[in-house]
Amino acid sequence: MITDRLNVTVANGIAEVALNRPDKINAMDEAMFDALSNTGRDLARHEGLRAVILHGQGRGFCAGIDTSLLAQFAQRIGPLRDEIVTPLPGEAANRFQHPCTVWADLPVPVIAALHGPVFGAGLQLALGADIRFAAPDTQLSIMEAKWGLIPDMGITRLLPGVMRADQALELMLTARVLAATEAAALGLVTRLADNPLDAARTLARVIASRNPAAACGMKSLVRAAWPGDDTHLALEARLQAAIIGSPNQIEAAAATLQNRAPRFG
């Protein structure tokens, strides 16, 4: 299945989900949010599925939020805040968290193959996978601070089982860009691979050859035993709803776009 946002194929029990917006380095817009959520739901119902691979077409996995979306959000701050604090029906996650958390909710293991930019929303999407292979050229960043925002796409569920709290906070506060080697040392990626998509496909075939009940049980075991659950998704939403559209957040975004130092009130 090919859409204007995702290219999805399923063969031999393995689904490949490719972000298909290469001209924008797969930056997320509202259509991408919905495509990821809907595809995750569809795959959860797919009989015979054994593993899923997430990757990006073109120069990088995902450069984060499409900056044009921030301007659109500015035109509807009130309704946007309501949307942020309202979970989707039957979900703990809201519309912006679910595109990332839906992969953690899949019963089968999910592998992300990363290359190029993996920024902001793109990093939170990668964290939704259970295993992350990264090319040596991969760059990663929790980048929301550049826009005067907090990371709020499921990071409280997806990051705690991956790295220490102090390291996570430093990355959030600075929005600095990590090389793949440092990201691997911190645990943000599972391991480096010269060709992460080939590595992901090899692992997916191994998973598909195992007892499917055991593979799903192992994912459930790890997701339940390691820190990170739905408990604080609502906190993400409340904090972001209070911050987005505030004068200092608007100034942070404007300063980033204009490549100047911000002037906070």
Secondary structure, DSSP 8 states (H G I E B T S, - for coil): -B-SSEEEEEETTEEEEEE--GGGTT-B-HHHHHHHHHHHHHHHT-TT--EEEEEESTT-SB--B-HHHHHHHHTTHHHHHHHHTS--TT-SS-TTTHHHHHHHHSSS-EEEEE-SEEETHHHHHHHHSSEEEE-TT-EEE--GGGGT----SSHHHHSTTTS-HHHHHHHHHH---EEHHHHHHHTSSSEE-SSHHHHHHHHHHHHHHS-HHHHHHHHHHHHHHSS--GGGHHHHHHHHHHHTTSHHHHHHHHHHHHTS-----
